[in-house]
Amino acid sequence: MMKLIRFFLPRIEYILFAAIFWGISASGPRILNFDGDLPRHILTGSLILQTHHVSTTDIFSFRTVGYPSIPHEWLSQVIFAAAHNWLGLSGIVLITALAITLTWSIVYYEALRKSNSFFASLIFTTLAVGASQIHILPRPHIFTYILTTIWVGLLEHIDENKPRAWWPLPLLMLLWVNLHGMFVIGIIIWGIYLAGDFLAHPSRAWFVSGKARILIIGGASSLVATFFSPSGFNIWVAIKSLGSNAYITSRIPEYQSANFHMPETWPFIIILTFLIIGFARATEKISWTHILLVVSFTGLALYTSRMIPMFAIVVTPIAAKAFAGWMQEEYAQSPLFITEKNLYKINSSSNGLIWLLVIITAVTVLFSSGKALDPENRGNLFDEHFFPVEAAKWLQHHPQKGYMFNEFDWGGYLLLKLWPAYQIFMDGHTHIYGEELTREYETVKTMGKNWQDLLQKYDVSWAIIRSNDPLADGLLKNLHWEIVYQDETAIILNRR
């Protein structure tokens, strides 16, 4: 009887994992309609599945047809398209929920292994989940989250003189470089482990040590693996040009620093605060590798909000270890540790994994039957208040001649619904357009100097923009433009 009870009694961490999975599954309408990139990912993945070909030139914008289009996310796009073919947008929400749940499961167990503290692992993993909510979206970067946890785990085992196998690193990197462009983070992390190990043993003997040899061979072969994608070496050129262009990055909100007055950033601040305290009070020598990881990812998280989840993934096990070490050193006789020990013993003797599997299965069944899980009962659809849903339907039955001008974050949706009948002016894939073409879009959007000449330059004959956009009034002041469609979200104007 006790065995049966223990089998069904869920562990506390499984309850946390189930809450993460359910929370993301129930937030589908919010994460699906946060920005405009997802529709293009679905379309691109569908084309790859249909043609069995990964295009390296653009075919979606009439301004950039034939321009190099670096497919640095093609495998993620295929996964999204397959999920969409299976369950529609609910399939993409399901994939996102599974990926994020798996990520934090790995982080939790790594934190538990390093800190040997049940409470610290739970607390810091929960804080990390909260910190990551600032950038949890159904986009290819969710696969970087998973791969980063695995990558750091592999390097940690090498750093701790455990199984010294170098070959998993290039295999993982080969997958990473085809899933998402942030594989560069993996190379940076490897460089940190290499530098940290050298600083811990700064001598000529380090270069011939077993650990150094494994790190160097594993990292070098991983660097070679980054060339094995449809873009080859060009993938590095594209990422460098995108990341180093101050104009483009200044136009993308997720590249900006977070507003630390907002509550969603407070878990990040709490983790960082306790980490500093743990480091300051530590009696055990802190490794150079962990110092460099903390400094590097704290700097990145302060510089751009999109790196806060990466900070949480990399730093959480270190923070849990530092905090637990401080508490155990200074409050060793506290009843808290007796409670923790007893609770962990009870928790370890139970199982309850079946309930997590039941929840995942139940959500899958509900999604496949078209049920909505979000509190507003909206379901996993593209929101007509964010995307031009009705306007796109109207365009399918009322074709417009010539080239369009469109909202930047509507480009992907218009492609998903209207391509190949229409090509867009621009969308969120700024690495294709570059600074010059992005400036042209902004000039028209803000009615800057000679903005009408740019429309004539590209022979733009109609525009689809937000109903309350001042650009609509600017076009209507010219007697050659007229409104042919309008709803609460979008307005379509045609040049007579």
N, C-alpha and C positions, 0 to 999 in steps of 0.2 A: 504493500500500500504506500509506504513512504517513497519507494522508487517511482511510483506512478505520480505522486504529488510533486516530487522533485523534477520529474520530466515535464510537467505542465506549468510549474511555477517559474515565471519569467525572471531572468536576471535583470538587474536595474539598468545595465547598459543596453540590453535589448529593448527595454521600454524607451530609452532615449533614442535609439536607432529608429524604432517604429514611429516615434513622434516626429522625427526629422522627415521620414519618408511620407507620412501622412500630411504633414504641414506643407511640403512642396507639392504633393499631389492635389491638395485642396486649394492651392494658390495659382492654379493654371491660368485663369483669365488675367491675373496681374502680370505674371512673368511672360506670357505670350504677347502681351500688348505694351511692353515696356519700351521697346525700340523697333526699328524697321528692318533689322538684318535677317531675322529668321526666314521670312518668305523666300528670299533669294537663296539661302542655304538649301531649302527644300527643293526649289526648282533646279539648282545646280546638281544636287545629288540625284534627282530623278533623271536628269539628262545623262549623267554618268551611268546609271543603271540601265537606261534604254540603249545607249550607244556603245557601252563598254569602252569609252574613251574619255580621258581627262584633258580638257582643252587648256592650252597655255596662252590663249589670246582671248580678248573680250569679244562677245557677240551680243551683248545686251544694250549697250548705249550707242546711239548713232554718232556720238562724238568720239568714241574710242574703239570702234570696230577695228580689229586687227592689232590693237595695242597689246603689249604683254600683260597677261593676267596670271599672276603667280598663284597656283592652286595649293596654298599652304594649309588648307583645311579640307581637302577633297574627301578624305576618308570619313571625317566627321559628317560631312554633308551627305555622304552615302548612307550612313547610319541613320541620320535624321529622315532622309527620304524613305528608307525602308520602314522606319517606325511610323511615318505618316501614311504610307501605303497600307500598313497593318491596322492602325487604329485612328487614323486622322491626327489631328493636333493632340488628342489625348495620348497617342503613342509617344509623341515627343515629350509631353509632360512626364509620362511614365519613365522614359529613358533618363530624363533629367533627375527625377526623384531617386532612381536607382543609383545613378552616378554619384550624386551628392551623399547619399546614405553610405555608400561603400567608402567614399573618401573619409568621412568622419569616423567610420568604424575602424579604419586602419590607423588614423591619427590617435584615436582613443587607446587602442592596444599598444601603440608605440609609446604613448605617454605613460601607460601603466607599466610597461617593461622598463622604461628609463627611471621613473620616479619611485616605483614600488609602493605607490600610494593610491589606494582606491578612491579616496575623496578628492585628491588633487587632480587625478585623471578625469573624473566626472566633471568637476567644477570647471577646469580649464577647457575641456572639450565642449562643454555647454557654452562657455563664453566665446569660444572660437566659432561655433555655429552661429551665434548671434552676430559676431563681427563680420562673418562672410555674407550675411544677408544683403549687404550693400551691393553685391555683384553676383547674385545667383540668378542666372538667366538661361533659357534653353539655347545656348550657343556653343560653338566648338570648344570654348575655354573650359567647359566642365570636364573634358577629358584630360586637360592639363592638370586639373586638380587631382584626379586619381593618379596620374602618372608621376606627379611630383611626390606624393606620399610614398609610392613604391620606390622611386628613384632615391629619395633620402634614406629610406630603410635599407636599401642595398649598400649605399655609401656608409651608413652607420655601422653595418656589420663588418665592412672592410676596415673602418676606422677602429673598431673594437677588437681587431685581430680574431674575428670569427671566420667562418668559411670564406676563403679568399678567392672566390670565382670572379673573374673579370668579364666573362662573356655575356652575363645577363644585361650588362650596361649597354653595349651596342645594340642588342636585340630590342631592348626597351626603347632606345633612341630611334631605331628604325621605324617603330610603330608611332612614336611621338611626332617625328618630323612630317608624317603624312596625316596626322590628326589635327595638329594645331601649330601655329607659328611661334607659340611661346615655348617651343622646345629649347629656345635660346636660354631660358631660365635654367634648364637642366645642365647645360654647359657651364653656366655661371656657378651653379651650386657645386659642380664637380671641381671647378677651379678653386672654390673656397675650401673644399676638403683637402685638396692638394696643398694649398698654401698653409692651411691650418696645421697639417701634419708636418710640413717642413719647419714651421715656426716652433713646433713642439720638440723637434729634433734637428736643430740647425747645424748640420755638419756635412762633410763630404760623404760620410758613411750612409747618410739618409738616401742618397741617390741609388745605392745598390741594395737597400733594404727590401725585404719581401713586400711590405705594405706599399711602399712607394712604387715598386715595380707594378703591382696590381692596379694601383690608382692611375699610373701613367698609361699603361697598356689599355685599361678599360676606358679611360677618358679619350685617348687618342683614337681608338677604334670607334668610339661613339661619335667623335667629330667627323670621322670618315663616313659614318652611317648617315649623317645629315645631308650628304650629297645624293642619297638614294631616294629621290622623290621625283615626280614628273618635271620639276623645275631645275633639278640639279643644283649647281652652285648659285643660280640666280635667286634662289629663295633667300640667301643671305643678303644679297643686294637689295631685294625688295623690303626686307625687314629693317635693314639699316636706313634706307631712304624714308620709310614711314616713321620710324622712331626718332630720327634726327631732324625731321621737318617741324620746326616750331610753329609754323603757321597752321598746319593741318592738325597737329596735336592740340593746339589751343582752341580749335573748333569742335573737339570731341569731348563732351562732358566727363566721360569716365577716365580721361587722361588727366583731369584736373585734380588738385588736392581736395580732400574731403572737407566738409564743413563740420568741424569738431564741436560745434554747438548743437548739432542734431543728435537725438538720442541713439540713432542706429550706429553711430561711431563710438559710443561709450564702452561697449564690450572690448573694442580694440584698446582703448585707453586703460581699462582695468587690467587687461592682460599685461600691457606694457608696464604699468605701475608695479604690479606684483612681481614681474620679472626683474625690474630694477632692484626692488627690495631683496628678492632672493639672491641676486648677484652680489649685492652690497653686504649681506649678512653671511654669505657662504664661507664656510671654513675649509671646504674641499676646493682644491684648485680647479678653476673653470678652464676647460680646454679652449685653445685658440680657435678651433673650428667653430665651436658654439658661439664664441664672442663675435667672430666674423659673420656668421649667419644672422645673428640678432642685429648687429649693426647694419648689415647690408639690407635686410628685409624691412627693418624699421625705417630706414631712409627711403626705400622704394614706396612703402605704404604711406609715408608722409608726403611724398612727391606726387603720387597718383592714387586715387581711390580704388582703382581696379586691382591694385596690388595688396589691398588689405586682406582679402581672403588668402592670398599666397603667404602673407606674413603669418596669419593664423595657422595655416597648415604646417609651415616649417618650424615656427617658434613654439607652438603649443607643447610638444613633448619636452622641449628645453625649459620652458617656463614651469611646467608641472614638476620637473626634477628639481629646479632651483627652489621653488616654493616649498616643496615637500622636505627638501634637505634643511632649509632654514627652520621650518616648524619642528621637525624631528630633533634638530640640534638644540633648540632653545626651549622646547616644551615637551621633552621626551616623556615626562611623567603625567602629562595631561590625560584625563579620562577620555578625551576625544580619540586618542590613538587606540585605546582599548576597545572603544565602540567601533572604530574603523576596522580593527582586526577581526572582531566577532562578526560584524556585518559582512565583511569580505568572505569570511569562511562560509557563512550561510549562503551568500550569493554564489560562490563558486560551486557549492554542492547542488545547486538547482540548474535547470536547463532552460526550458521555455522558449527555445529557438523556434519551435513550431508556430508560436503566436506571431512572430515576425513574418514567417512564411505565409501564414494565413492572411495577414493584413495585405501583403504584397499581392497574393492571389486574388483577394477580394477586390482590391482596387483595380486590378487588371480586368476582372469580370465586369465590374461596374462601368469601367471605361468602354469595354467592348459592347455593352448594352446601351451606351449613349447616356448614362447617368451623369449628372453634375455633382461634384463634390464640394465646390466652393460655397461659402456661406450665403452668397447672393443668388445661388442657383442659376448662374449665367451659363455655365458650361464652358468647355474649352473651344472657344471660337475667337476669330479675329474681331475685335470690338469695332463696331461701326462708328463709334465716337472718336477712335484713334486712327483707324484706317479708312480709306474711301470705299467702303464696302458697297454701298448702293450706287455710287458713281461708277465703279468698275462694272457692275451689272448693267448699268445704263449704256456704257461704252460697248459692251458686247453686242448690244442690239442696235446701237446707233454709232457706227464706225465714223471716226474722224480722220480726215485726210492730212497727210504731212506729218512733220515732227512735233513732238510735245515738249513743253516745259513742265516739270513736276516738282513737287516737294521732295526735298532730300531724303526724308525718312519714309516716304511713300514709294520710292523707286522699287524696292524689293517686292512689295505687295502687288504693284501694277504689273511687274514682270510675271509673278506667279499666276495672276489671273488673265493677263492679256498677251503675253509673249507666245508666239513669235509675230503676232499681228502688229504689235507696237514695240518700238524701242524707246528707251527712256533717255532723259537728259542727264540724270545723275542719281546715284544712290549712295549707300554708306560705305562702299568699297573704295575708299579714298586712295589706296595704294595704286589703283588703276589710273585715276584721274590726275593725281599729282597736284602740285600747288597752283599751277596756271589755270587748269580747268575748274578747280575748286573755287578759285577767286572769281572766275567768270560767273559761276552759279551765284555766289554771294553778291556780286555786282547787280545781277538781275533781281535777286530776291530783295535787296535793300534799295532798288532803284537808284543805284549809284551812277557815276558819270558814264554816259553813252550806253546805258543799259539796253535801250531799244535797238541800238546798232548790233548788240550781241544777239538779240533775237533774230534780227535780219541776217546776221552772219551765218547762223545755223538753219535759216529758213524755217523757224518755228512758226507753225500755223495755228496751234491751239495750246492751251495751258490748263492744268488741273492743280489747283492750290486750295488752301484752307479758306473757308467761307469768309472768315473775318480778316483775311490777309490784306494789308494796305496795297499790295501789288495788284489786286483785283481792281481797285479804284484807279490805280495808275494806268492800267490797260484800258479801262473803260473811258478814260479821258481822251483816248485816241479813238476817233469815230470809226476806225477800221476794226475794232474789237466789239464783240457782243456776247452776252451770257446765253449759253445753250442748255445748261443744266445747273441746278443748285439745290443743296439740301443743308442740313445743319452742320455737316462736316466739310463738304467739298463744294467747290464751284468750278465749273468747266467753262472756259471762254474760247471763242473761236475768232480767228482773224477772217474778216469777210473777204 
